Amino acid sequence: QVQLLESGGGLVQAGGSLRLSCAASGRIFGANAMAWFRQAPGKEREFVAAIRWATGITDIAESVKGRFTISIDNGKNTVTLQMNNLQPGNTSVYYCALQTPVGRPTMRISGTYDYWGQGTQVTVSS
């Protein structure tokens, strides 16, 4: 079984920054990618950013490109989402996810992820 533990959420003023971390533990075999999704009240879960486990290739949603970056530390099985210039529209619960098996072509579809964290709240005040 795989466990994902998120940390780093909180309250920040518009224009500020936050860093989210997600540590994966357990039987991690065949990991293809790790990603961040977010879900605001009354809205569907949406893709934010993803990174391929083996190569470090990233995919960033257009709505946050240039402000958010994703990175991975394979030695620590940890993925980090750096969020800069946060805006009130970025307020949401952010979820970390892990995708298997190796070779999946897309990282943007939430239904292709097998393991999820519990979510961490990010609130941006105006």
Buried (B, 14 or more C-beta within 10 A) or exposed (E): EBBBBBBBBEEBEEEBEBEBBBBBEEEBEEBBBBBBBBBEEEEEBBBBBBBBBEEEEBBBBEEBEEBBBBEBEEEEBBBBBBBBEBEEEBBBBBBBBBBBEEEBEEBBEBEBBEBBBEBBEBBBEE
